[in-house]
Amino acid sequence: MTDLVNTLERQETELVFTAFDHADAWRLGSRLAAAAQEAGHPVGIDIRRPGLILFRAALPGSVPDQESWIARKSAVVLRMEASSALVNARLSAKGVDAAASGWLRAEEYAVTGGSFPIRVRGIGVVAAATVSGLSSMEDHEFVVEGIRAHLEEQHA
C-alpha cells in the first residue's frame, strides 16, 4: 500500500498548473471527453470548483448514477485537497473506514478513485476534475493522463 500512496503523492507533486481559468477547464474537459469518446468509455466528466461547475459531459452509455459518484468524489478532493484515490489509499493503509466512522459520510463523499485536484502553483487546489463510469482506478488513471497531456501541451 505504501508504494501506491507514494505513486499517488508523486502524481500530485508533478501535475501542478501555473494558472487555471474557465478556458483551461474547457480545454481540459474537452480533451478528456474526446479521449473518452474515442475509447468508447461510457463516462461522465466534470470539472468544478466550490459552487460552480466549469465543465460537464455525459458520454453515450453514461447513466444518472454517475452524477452522484461525480459529486461525492469531487467533494473528497475539495475537502481534503488530495485526489480521491490518494485519500482512499492513505486511509486504507491506516485501516481507517472513514464512512463507517461518520467522518466522510457515504451520502456526501465517495472515498474512491476518479477525482483529481487542480492545483495551481503558489495558490493551492482551485478545482476538481472527475471521471465516473470505469473502475475507480481506471477513472483515476484516465483523469491523470488527461491532466498530464494538457500540462505537457501547455509547456511545449
Secondary structure by P-SEA (a helix, b strand, c coil): caaaaaaaaaaaaacccccccaaaaaaaaaaaaaaaaaacccbbbbbbccccccbbbbcccccaaaaaaaaaaaaaaaaccccaaaaaaaaaaaccccccccccccccccccccccccccccccccbbbbbccccaaaaaaaaaaaaaaaaaaaac
